[in-house]
């Protein structure tokens, strides 16, 4: 059996509104995958879900890191990737 998870993170450049959506065969995925920090950004981890990836990435952005650098840092430390 093949299970898939799909996620999307988007922002509106006019209103600065953020949105996150996730769909999966895994129950309650919406409780652990998406993260939004107002005024900072949004992130969504998936597959073998590790919610700390999104939490850590957003914390790095809050500390002033560029989103791409924050993503690179958390992915480099993810042994399950």
N, CA, C and O atoms as CSV, one atom per row, in Angstrom:
chain,resi,resn,atom,element,x,y,z
A,1,UNK,N,N,0.839,-1.168,0.000
A,1,UNK,CA,C,0.000,0.000,0.000
A,1,UNK,C,C,0.889,1.239,0.000
A,1,UNK,O,O,1.830,1.344,0.788
A,2,UNK,N,N,0.585,2.151,-0.875
A,2,UNK,CA,C,1.337,3.404,-0.946
A,2,UNK,C,C,0.527,4.520,-0.300
A,2,UNK,O,O,-0.630,4.747,-0.654
A,3,UNK,N,N,1.136,5.200,0.635
A,3,UNK,CA,C,0.489,6.332,1.294
A,3,UNK,C,C,1.193,7.606,0.865
A,3,UNK,O,O,2.421,7.651,0.796
A,4,UNK,N,N,0.428,8.624,0.582
A,4,UNK,CA,C,0.994,9.903,0.153
A,4,UNK,C,C,0.484,11.029,1.034
A,4,UNK,O,O,-0.634,10.988,1.549
A,5,UNK,N,N,1.320,12.019,1.190
A,5,UNK,CA,C,0.947,13.241,1.885
A,5,UNK,C,C,1.267,14.412,0.974
A,5,UNK,O,O,2.327,14.460,0.349
A,6,UNK,N,N,0.354,15.341,0.907
A,6,UNK,CA,C,0.535,16.540,0.099
A,6,UNK,C,C,0.345,17.748,0.998
A,6,UNK,O,O,-0.574,17.788,1.816
A,7,UNK,N,N,1.213,18.725,0.842
A,7,UNK,CA,C,1.064,19.946,1.631
A,7,UNK,C,C,1.392,21.152,0.768
A,7,UNK,O,O,2.132,21.066,-0.212
A,8,UNK,N,N,0.817,22.278,1.166
A,8,UNK,CA,C,1.080,23.537,0.475
A,8,UNK,C,C,1.138,24.647,1.518
A,8,UNK,O,O,0.344,24.684,2.458
A,9,UNK,N,N,2.085,25.538,1.332
A,9,UNK,CA,C,2.208,26.736,2.158
A,9,UNK,C,C,2.181,27.913,1.196
A,9,UNK,O,O,2.931,27.931,0.219
A,10,UNK,N,N,1.329,28.892,1.459
A,10,UNK,CA,C,1.199,30.022,0.536
A,10,UNK,C,C,1.041,31.325,1.304
A,10,UNK,O,O,0.620,31.346,2.460
A,11,UNK,N,N,1.393,32.419,0.619
A,11,UNK,CA,C,1.201,33.741,1.208
A,11,UNK,C,C,0.637,34.681,0.153
A,11,UNK,O,O,0.881,34.518,-1.042
A,12,UNK,N,N,-0.118,35.660,0.616
A,12,UNK,CA,C,-0.674,36.690,-0.254
A,12,UNK,C,C,0.205,37.931,-0.124
A,12,UNK,O,O,0.354,38.478,0.969
A,13,UNK,N,N,0.778,38.370,-1.223
A,13,UNK,CA,C,1.657,39.542,-1.179
A,13,UNK,C,C,0.892,40.838,-0.932
A,13,UNK,O,O,1.477,41.835,-0.509
A,14,UNK,N,N,-0.407,40.827,-1.192
A,14,UNK,CA,C,-1.204,42.036,-0.987
A,14,UNK,C,C,-1.635,42.180,0.476
A,14,UNK,O,O,-1.550,43.267,1.048
A,15,UNK,N,N,-2.101,41.070,1.082
A,15,UNK,CA,C,-2.624,41.134,2.449
A,15,UNK,C,C,-1.676,40.543,3.494
A,15,UNK,O,O,-1.922,40.665,4.694
A,16,UNK,N,N,-0.599,39.905,3.043
A,16,UNK,CA,C,0.354,39.227,3.924
A,16,UNK,C,C,-0.284,38.092,4.721
A,16,UNK,O,O,0.212,37.712,5.782
A,17,UNK,N,N,-1.378,37.559,4.206
A,17,UNK,CA,C,-2.044,36.430,4.830
A,17,UNK,C,C,-1.292,35.147,4.498
A,17,UNK,O,O,-0.866,34.948,3.360
A,18,UNK,N,N,-1.130,34.282,5.491
A,18,UNK,CA,C,-0.479,32.989,5.297
A,18,UNK,C,C,-1.508,31.881,5.387
A,18,UNK,O,O,-2.499,31.995,6.109
A,19,UNK,N,N,-1.267,30.805,4.647
A,19,UNK,CA,C,-2.136,29.646,4.716
A,19,UNK,C,C,-1.336,28.365,4.577
A,19,UNK,O,O,-0.333,28.320,3.865
A,20,UNK,N,N,-1.786,27.329,5.262
A,20,UNK,CA,C,-1.163,26.012,5.181
A,20,UNK,C,C,-2.274,24.989,5.033
A,20,UNK,O,O,-3.293,25.065,5.720
A,21,UNK,N,N,-2.077,24.028,4.132
A,21,UNK,CA,C,-3.032,22.934,3.973
A,21,UNK,C,C,-2.254,21.635,3.832
A,21,UNK,O,O,-1.171,21.609,3.246
A,22,UNK,N,N,-2.811,20.563,4.371
A,22,UNK,CA,C,-2.171,19.253,4.268
A,22,UNK,C,C,-3.255,18.192,4.109
A,22,UNK,O,O,-4.329,18.288,4.703
A,23,UNK,N,N,-2.961,17.190,3.306
A,23,UNK,CA,C,-3.873,16.070,3.089
A,23,UNK,C,C,-3.060,14.785,3.133
A,23,UNK,O,O,-1.997,14.695,2.519
A,24,UNK,N,N,-3.559,13.797,3.854
A,24,UNK,CA,C,-2.805,12.556,4.014
A,24,UNK,C,C,-3.733,11.411,4.380
A,24,UNK,O,O,-4.867,11.621,4.810
A,25,UNK,N,N,-3.232,10.200,4.202
A,25,UNK,CA,C,-3.944,9.016,4.668
A,25,UNK,C,C,-3.726,8.805,6.165
A,25,UNK,O,O,-4.378,7.960,6.778
A,26,UNK,N,N,-2.823,9.562,6.740
A,26,UNK,CA,C,-2.500,9.446,8.162
A,26,UNK,C,C,-3.518,10.242,8.976
A,26,UNK,O,O,-3.724,11.424,8.702
A,27,UNK,N,N,-4.155,9.628,9.965
A,27,UNK,CA,C,-5.136,10.345,10.774
A,27,UNK,C,C,-4.513,11.519,11.542
A,27,UNK,O,O,-3.375,11.439,12.003
A,28,UNK,N,N,-5.260,12.579,11.667
A,28,UNK,CA,C,-4.907,13.758,12.470
A,28,UNK,C,C,-3.626,14.440,12.018
A,28,UNK,O,O,-2.938,15.063,12.827
A,29,UNK,N,N,-3.298,14.329,10.742
A,29,UNK,CA,C,-2.066,14.935,10.238
A,29,UNK,C,C,-2.073,16.454,10.426
A,29,UNK,O,O,-1.018,17.060,10.607
A,30,UNK,N,N,-3.236,17.059,10.383
A,30,UNK,CA,C,-3.339,18.504,10.551
A,30,UNK,C,C,-2.936,18.987,11.931
A,30,UNK,O,O,-2.681,20.176,12.123
A,31,UNK,N,N,-2.877,18.082,12.890
A,31,UNK,CA,C,-2.483,18.459,14.247
A,31,UNK,C,C,-0.973,18.506,14.425
A,31,UNK,O,O,-0.484,19.118,15.374
A,32,UNK,N,N,-0.218,17.863,13.519
A,32,UNK,CA,C,1.231,17.790,13.710
A,32,UNK,C,C,2.053,18.366,12.563
A,32,UNK,O,O,3.224,18.688,12.763
A,33,UNK,N,N,1.488,18.507,11.381
A,33,UNK,CA,C,2.283,18.973,10.226
A,33,UNK,C,C,2.378,20.490,10.108
A,33,UNK,O,O,3.486,21.026,10.120
A,34,UNK,N,N,1.262,21.200,9.995
A,34,UNK,CA,C,1.363,22.639,9.703
A,34,UNK,C,C,1.681,23.481,10.930
A,34,UNK,O,O,1.254,23.188,12.047
A,35,UNK,N,N,2.445,24.532,10.679
A,35,UNK,CA,C,2.765,25.512,11.720
A,35,UNK,C,C,2.721,26.899,11.101
A,35,UNK,O,O,3.250,27.115,10.010
A,36,UNK,N,N,2.094,27.834,11.791
A,36,UNK,CA,C,2.105,29.238,11.395
A,36,UNK,C,C,2.475,30.058,12.622
A,36,UNK,O,O,1.902,29.879,13.696
A,37,UNK,N,N,3.431,30.953,12.456
A,37,UNK,CA,C,3.793,31.904,13.504
A,37,UNK,C,C,3.477,33.288,12.947
A,37,UNK,O,O,4.158,33.747,12.030
A,38,UNK,N,N,2.455,33.963,13.483
A,38,UNK,CA,C,2.071,35.274,12.962
A,38,UNK,C,C,3.250,36.248,12.925
A,38,UNK,O,O,4.004,36.367,13.891
A,39,UNK,N,N,3.389,36.927,11.816
A,39,UNK,CA,C,4.455,37.893,11.638
A,39,UNK,C,C,5.803,37.282,11.297
A,39,UNK,O,O,6.772,38.009,11.082
A,40,UNK,N,N,5.881,35.949,11.243
A,40,UNK,CA,C,7.148,35.266,10.973
A,40,UNK,C,C,7.058,34.440,9.704
A,40,UNK,O,O,7.799,34.682,8.751
A,41,UNK,N,N,6.156,33.464,9.682
A,41,UNK,CA,C,6.048,32.607,8.507
A,41,UNK,C,C,5.238,31.363,8.786
A,41,UNK,O,O,4.624,31.214,9.842
A,42,UNK,N,N,5.255,30.469,7.806
A,42,UNK,CA,C,4.528,29.208,7.897
A,42,UNK,C,C,5.418,28.096,7.370
A,42,UNK,O,O,6.254,28.318,6.494
A,43,UNK,N,N,5.232,26.896,7.913
A,43,UNK,CA,C,6.000,25.735,7.472
A,43,UNK,C,C,5.151,24.492,7.678
A,43,UNK,O,O,4.217,24.484,8.479
A,44,UNK,N,N,5.492,23.443,6.940
A,44,UNK,CA,C,4.765,22.186,7.054
A,44,UNK,C,C,5.739,21.037,6.838
A,44,UNK,O,O,6.355,20.938,5.777
A,45,UNK,N,N,5.884,20.170,7.832
A,45,UNK,CA,C,6.716,18.976,7.667
A,45,UNK,C,C,5.804,17.811,7.312
A,45,UNK,O,O,4.630,17.796,7.683
A,46,UNK,N,N,6.345,16.843,6.598
A,46,UNK,CA,C,5.521,15.704,6.211
A,46,UNK,C,C,6.369,14.455,6.070
A,46,UNK,O,O,7.557,14.476,6.394
A,47,UNK,N,N,5.784,13.376,5.595
A,47,UNK,CA,C,6.362,12.044,5.489
A,47,UNK,C,C,6.377,11.448,6.888
A,47,UNK,O,O,5.317,11.358,7.509
A,48,UNK,N,N,7.534,11.034,7.419
A,48,UNK,CA,C,7.601,10.622,8.809
A,48,UNK,C,C,7.613,11.924,9.598
A,48,UNK,O,O,8.669,12.509,9.838
A,49,UNK,N,N,6.453,12.359,9.987
A,49,UNK,CA,C,6.273,13.713,10.492
A,49,UNK,C,C,7.112,13.993,11.727
A,49,UNK,O,O,7.061,13.275,12.726
A,50,UNK,N,N,7.880,15.057,11.618
A,50,UNK,CA,C,8.649,15.582,12.737
A,50,UNK,C,C,8.247,17.046,12.875
A,50,UNK,O,O,8.803,17.902,12.188
A,51,UNK,N,N,7.287,17.349,13.755
A,51,UNK,CA,C,6.816,18.725,13.870
A,51,UNK,C,C,7.904,19.701,14.293
A,51,UNK,O,O,7.765,20.907,14.087
A,52,UNK,N,N,8.982,19.196,14.879
A,52,UNK,CA,C,10.058,20.088,15.314
A,52,UNK,C,C,10.820,20.686,14.141
A,52,UNK,O,O,11.471,21.719,14.302
A,53,UNK,N,N,10.758,20.064,12.962
A,53,UNK,CA,C,11.394,20.664,11.789
A,53,UNK,C,C,10.772,22.023,11.497
A,53,UNK,O,O,11.488,23.006,11.304
A,54,UNK,N,N,9.447,22.083,11.463
A,54,UNK,CA,C,8.756,23.346,11.207
A,54,UNK,C,C,8.954,24.315,12.366
A,54,UNK,O,O,9.190,25.504,12.154
A,55,UNK,N,N,8.857,23.808,13.585
A,55,UNK,CA,C,9.034,24.660,14.763
A,55,UNK,C,C,10.434,25.273,14.768
A,55,UNK,O,O,10.587,26.475,14.987
A,56,UNK,N,N,11.456,24.448,14.526
A,56,UNK,CA,C,12.842,24.934,14.528
A,56,UNK,C,C,13.110,25.893,13.372
A,56,UNK,O,O,13.804,26.895,13.547
A,57,UNK,N,N,12.568,25.596,12.197
A,57,UNK,CA,C,12.775,26.484,11.045
A,57,UNK,C,C,12.162,27.854,11.307
A,57,UNK,O,O,12.789,28.878,11.036
A,58,UNK,N,N,10.943,27.879,11.830
A,58,UNK,CA,C,10.290,29.158,12.106
A,58,UNK,C,C,11.009,29.920,13.222
A,58,UNK,O,O,11.061,31.150,13.192
A,59,UNK,N,N,11.558,29.212,14.196
A,59,UNK,CA,C,12.323,29.876,15.258
A,59,UNK,C,C,13.568,30.547,14.682
A,59,UNK,O,O,13.947,31.633,15.120
A,60,UNK,N,N,14.204,29.904,13.701
A,60,UNK,CA,C,15.384,30.497,13.072
A,60,UNK,C,C,15.009,31.746,12.270
A,60,UNK,O,O,15.750,32.728,12.259
A,61,UNK,N,N,13.858,31.702,11.601
A,61,UNK,CA,C,13.388,32.886,10.867
A,61,UNK,C,C,13.096,34.012,11.854
A,61,UNK,O,O,13.443,35.165,11.598
A,62,UNK,N,N,12.467,33.690,12.968
A,62,UNK,CA,C,12.174,34.684,14.003
A,62,UNK,C,C,13.465,35.309,14.537
A,62,UNK,O,O,13.478,36.478,14.921
A,63,UNK,N,N,14.542,34.533,14.559
A,63,UNK,CA,C,15.850,35.035,15.009
A,63,UNK,C,C,16.585,35.826,13.936
A,63,UNK,O,O,17.699,36.296,14.168
A,64,UNK,N,N,15.966,35.980,12.747
A,64,UNK,CA,C,16.564,36.809,11.708
A,64,UNK,C,C,17.200,36.067,10.549
A,64,UNK,O,O,17.732,36.700,9.637
A,65,UNK,N,N,17.161,34.739,10.559
A,65,UNK,CA,C,17.715,33.971,9.442
A,65,UNK,C,C,16.788,34.066,8.235
A,65,UNK,O,O,15.574,34.197,8.389
A,66,UNK,N,N,17.355,34.002,7.046
A,66,UNK,CA,C,16.549,33.920,5.828
A,66,UNK,C,C,15.827,32.575,5.823
A,66,UNK,O,O,16.344,31.588,6.346
A,67,UNK,N,N,14.637,32.539,5.233
A,67,UNK,CA,C,13.855,31.303,5.195
A,67,UNK,C,C,14.640,30.169,4.547
A,67,UNK,O,O,14.598,29.037,5.027
A,68,UNK,N,N,15.350,30.460,3.469
A,68,UNK,CA,C,16.111,29.405,2.787
A,68,UNK,C,C,17.232,28.869,3.677
A,68,UNK,O,O,17.496,27.666,3.674
A,69,UNK,N,N,17.890,29.739,4.432
A,69,UNK,CA,C,18.952,29.302,5.343
A,69,UNK,C,C,18.375,28.482,6.494
A,69,UNK,O,O,18.969,27.485,6.906
A,70,UNK,N,N,17.230,28.894,7.008
A,70,UNK,CA,C,16.575,28.147,8.084
A,70,UNK,C,C,16.193,26.752,7.606
A,70,UNK,O,O,16.388,25.769,8.323
A,71,UNK,N,N,15.655,26.667,6.406
A,71,UNK,CA,C,15.279,25.370,5.840
A,71,UNK,C,C,16.506,24.485,5.657
A,71,UNK,O,O,16.488,23.313,6.034
A,72,UNK,N,N,17.565,25.035,5.085
A,72,UNK,CA,C,18.797,24.263,4.885
A,72,UNK,C,C,19.331,23.719,6.208
A,72,UNK,O,O,19.776,22.574,6.278
A,73,UNK,N,N,19.286,24.536,7.246
A,73,UNK,CA,C,19.810,24.133,8.552
A,73,UNK,C,C,19.016,22.976,9.143
A,73,UNK,O,O,19.605,21.992,9.590
A,74,UNK,N,N,17.681,23.079,9.152
A,74,UNK,CA,C,16.891,22.006,9.763
A,74,UNK,C,C,16.942,20.728,8.929
A,74,UNK,O,O,16.937,19.630,9.486
A,75,UNK,N,N,16.991,20.854,7.619
A,75,UNK,CA,C,17.072,19.650,6.785
A,75,UNK,C,C,18.419,18.954,6.944
A,75,UNK,O,O,18.487,17.726,6.909
A,76,UNK,N,N,19.478,19.716,7.115
A,76,UNK,CA,C,20.803,19.120,7.310
A,76,UNK,C,C,20.868,18.313,8.605
A,76,UNK,O,O,21.625,17.346,8.699
A,77,UNK,N,N,20.083,18.706,9.594
A,77,UNK,CA,C,20.079,18.001,10.867
A,77,UNK,C,C,19.046,16.898,10.969
A,77,UNK,O,O,18.907,16.285,12.027
A,78,UNK,N,N,18.316,16.627,9.892
A,78,UNK,CA,C,17.259,15.611,9.905
A,78,UNK,C,C,17.816,14.280,9.405
A,78,UNK,O,O,17.949,14.074,8.198
A,79,UNK,N,N,18.140,13.384,10.327
A,79,UNK,CA,C,18.703,12.087,9.957
A,79,UNK,C,C,17.713,11.199,9.205
A,79,UNK,O,O,18.125,10.281,8.497
A,80,UNK,N,N,16.416,11.462,9.351
A,80,UNK,CA,C,15.402,10.641,8.682
A,80,UNK,C,C,15.116,11.110,7.258
A,80,UNK,O,O,14.322,10.490,6.551
A,81,UNK,N,N,15.744,12.176,6.840
A,81,UNK,CA,C,15.474,12.735,5.507
A,81,UNK,C,C,16.031,11.863,4.428
A,81,UNK,O,O,15.896,12.181,3.246
